């Protein structure tokens, strides 16, 4: 059975349980799963119940698909995502994005935890992803292309929606939330970076670095979705501010940023048209 058939079977299974079309998809990243508490949940489907769906192996990712309402709008949220460093292929990492698109998702909101490279950023602050630098060794669009899914050579001149970025910045101004805007670098992981690597990433134009998001954004844009992304700055890769970081440190820092991200996501969804 080929990849496309697997995606279609997974989609059919979900539609057999929840037949309504959903236009807004959300990916909740490391330490940000409590954003799900903002959603009025109608249905939860554990990943292991969905045919061919990957299973998250990261302890901070619970692995549940949520259907419900946020800000009065129908949403589909992934509570827990998949990473290349877990051993999955990029097609497996982005499998849920293909399913989301077939379920009707047109706008994808993504969140992640990342290391700050910009010296003006602080732990617990939030960055709007305006662009990215893809440093992953594999591309999810490699291999056979299905024209009904998207073009062979998708344009990436506007990977993140300027409309949604402007709206988020306006919301942040209204609510007095400090919001950075910057470039996200995506790396393979799972190790954090060395001091020299942090300098390199900053030199090539990065403001934050993480191990997710870009594969999902590539597939979302390939399939015609509008994309918006937020990064929680959970540690610093800035010379003079680098120290040993544990997963617990990352989760604690993400928890500081979570209330701010929740407000932005909630209002963004509420105002979407």
C-alpha positions in Angstrom: 0.0 0.0 0.0 1.5 3.4 -1.0 1.7 6.5 1.1 -1.3 8.2 -0.5 -3.5 5.2 0.2 -2.4 5.2 3.8 -3.3 8.9 4.2 -6.7 8.3 2.6 -7.4 5.3 4.9 -6.5 7.3 8.0 -8.7 10.2 6.8 -11.6 7.9 6.1 -11.3 6.4 9.6 -11.5 9.8 11.2 -14.4 10.9 8.9 -16.3 7.8 10.0 -16.2 9.2 13.6 -16.3 12.9 12.8 -17.8 13.9 9.5 -17.8 17.7 9.8 -15.3 19.6 7.7 -12.8 21.7 9.8 -11.0 24.7 8.3 -8.5 25.4 11.1 -5.7 23.1 12.2 -3.4 23.6 15.2 -0.2 21.9 16.2 0.7 22.1 19.9 4.4 21.8 20.5 6.7 20.9 23.4 5.3 22.1 26.8 2.4 23.8 25.0 -0.1 21.0 25.2 -2.1 22.9 27.8 -3.2 25.3 25.0 -5.7 22.4 24.4 -7.5 23.4 27.6 -8.7 26.5 25.7 -10.5 24.2 23.2 -14.1 23.2 23.9 -13.4 19.6 22.9 -16.1 17.6 21.2 -14.0 14.5 20.4 -10.6 13.1 21.2 -9.0 10.4 19.1 -5.7 8.8 20.4 -3.2 8.5 17.6 -2.8 4.8 18.1 -6.5 4.3 17.1 -5.9 5.9 13.7 -4.7 3.6 10.9 -1.1 4.3 9.8 -0.8 7.3 12.1 2.6 7.6 13.8 3.0 7.5 17.6 4.9 10.2 19.5 7.8 8.9 21.6 8.6 12.2 23.3 7.4 12.3 27.0 6.1 15.9 26.7 3.8 15.0 23.7 0.6 13.2 24.6 -0.5 12.0 21.2 -4.2 12.9 20.7 -6.2 14.5 17.9 -8.8 17.0 19.3 -11.9 18.2 17.5 -13.7 21.1 19.1 -14.2 24.9 19.1 -11.8 27.7 19.9 -13.0 31.3 19.8 -16.2 30.2 18.4 -14.6 28.4 15.4 -14.3 24.7 14.6 -10.7 23.5 15.1 -8.7 20.3 14.7 -5.7 20.2 17.1 -2.7 17.9 17.3 -1.8 17.5 21.0 1.7 16.1 20.4 3.7 16.1 17.1 6.3 13.9 15.5 10.0 14.7 15.0 12.6 13.5 12.6 15.0 12.7 15.5 12.5 10.1 16.8 13.5 8.0 13.8 10.6 8.7 11.6 10.9 9.6 7.9 9.8 13.1 6.9 6.8 11.5 5.2 5.8 10.0 8.6 6.5 13.3 10.4 4.2 15.1 8.1 1.5 12.4 7.7 -0.9 14.2 10.0 -0.7 17.4 7.8 -1.8 15.4 4.8 -4.7 14.0 6.8 -5.6 17.5 8.0 -5.8 18.8 4.5 -8.1 16.0 3.4 -10.3 16.8 6.4 -10.7 20.3 5.1 -8.0 22.3 6.9 -7.1 25.5 5.1 -5.3 27.4 7.8 -2.5 25.8 9.9 -1.3 27.3 13.2 1.9 25.8 14.5 3.8 26.3 17.8 7.1 25.1 19.1 9.8 25.5 21.8 13.0 26.9 20.5 16.4 28.2 21.5 16.9 31.9 21.2 19.7 33.1 19.0 18.9 36.8 19.0 20.5 38.7 21.9 17.3 40.9 22.3 15.2 37.8 23.2 14.7 36.4 26.7 13.6 33.0 28.0 9.8 32.9 28.3 9.2 35.3 25.5 7.4 34.6 22.2 8.5 35.0 18.6 6.3 35.1 15.5 8.0 33.0 12.8 8.3 35.3 9.7 10.6 33.0 7.7 12.7 29.9 8.2 16.0 28.3 7.2 15.7 24.6 6.5 18.7 22.6 7.7 17.1 19.2 7.9 18.8 16.4 5.9 15.6 15.1 4.3 12.7 16.9 2.7 9.1 15.6 3.1 8.4 16.5 -0.6 11.1 14.2 -1.9 9.9 11.3 -4.0 6.7 10.8 -5.9 4.5 13.9 -6.2 0.8 13.7 -6.4 -0.5 16.6 -8.4 -3.9 16.6 -6.6 -1.9 17.2 -3.4 0.2 20.0 -4.7 2.8 21.1 -7.4 6.1 19.3 -7.9 8.0 22.5 -7.2 6.0 24.6 -4.6 6.8 28.2 -4.2 8.1 29.3 -0.8 8.4 33.0 -1.3 5.7 33.5 1.4 6.0 30.5 3.7 4.2 32.3 6.6 1.1 34.3 6.0 1.8 38.1 6.1 -1.9 38.6 6.8 -1.9 36.4 9.9 1.5 37.9 11.1 0.1 41.4 10.9 -3.1 40.3 12.7 -1.1 38.6 15.5 1.1 41.7 15.9 -2.0 43.8 16.2 -3.5 41.5 18.8 -0.3 41.6 20.8 -0.2 45.4 20.7 -3.9 45.5 21.9 -3.1 43.1 24.8 0.2 44.6 25.8 2.1 41.3 24.9 5.7 41.6 23.9 6.1 39.7 20.6 9.3 39.3 18.6 9.4 38.6 14.9 12.2 36.5 13.4 13.7 33.6 11.4 13.4 30.0 12.7 16.2 27.6 11.9 15.2 23.9 11.7 17.8 21.3 12.6 17.8 17.5 12.9 18.5 17.1 16.7 18.1 15.6 19.2 21.1 17.2 20.7 21.1 20.9 21.5 23.7 23.0 19.7 27.3 23.7 20.6 28.4 27.4 21.2 30.0 27.4 17.8 26.9 26.1 16.1 24.8 28.8 17.8 27.2 31.4 16.4 26.9 29.8 12.9 23.1 29.8 13.0 23.0 33.4 14.1 25.5 34.3 11.4 23.4 32.8 8.6 20.3 34.8 9.7 18.6 32.8 12.5 16.7 34.3 15.4 15.7 30.9 17.0 16.5 27.3 16.5 14.4 24.1 16.9 13.9 20.5 15.8 10.4 20.7 14.3 7.9 22.9 12.4 9.6 23.3 9.0 8.7 19.8 7.6 5.0 20.5 8.5 5.1 23.9 7.0 6.6 22.6 3.8 3.8 20.1 3.4 1.1 22.6 4.5 2.3 25.2 1.9 2.6 22.4 -0.8 -1.0 21.6 -0.2 -2.1 25.2 -0.3 -2.7 25.9 3.4 -2.2 29.4 4.9 0.4 29.1 7.8 1.1 31.0 11.0 3.8 30.0 13.6 4.8 30.9 17.1 8.0 29.9 18.9 8.4 29.9 22.7 11.9 30.9 23.6 12.9 28.3 26.1 16.7 28.7 26.3 19.4 31.0 24.9 22.1 30.2 22.4 23.6 33.7 22.9 27.4 34.0 23.7 27.7 34.6 27.5 24.2 33.2 28.2 24.7 29.6 27.2 24.3 27.0 30.0 23.3 23.4 30.3 19.6 22.8 29.6 17.4 19.8 30.5 14.0 18.9 29.1 12.5 20.0 32.4 14.0 23.4 31.9 12.5 23.6 28.4 9.1 22.6 29.6 9.2 25.1 32.5 10.2 27.9 30.1 7.5 27.0 27.6 5.0 27.2 30.5 6.0 30.8 31.0 5.3 31.6 27.3 2.1 29.5 27.1 -0.4 32.1 28.5 0.9 34.6 26.0 0.7 32.1 23.1 -2.8 31.1 24.2 -4.0 34.6 24.0 -2.5 35.1 20.5 -3.9 31.8 19.2 -7.3 32.3 20.7 -7.8 35.8 19.3 -6.3 34.9 16.0 -8.7 32.0 15.6 -11.6 34.1 16.8 -10.9 36.8 14.1 -10.1 34.5 11.2 -12.5 34.7 8.3 
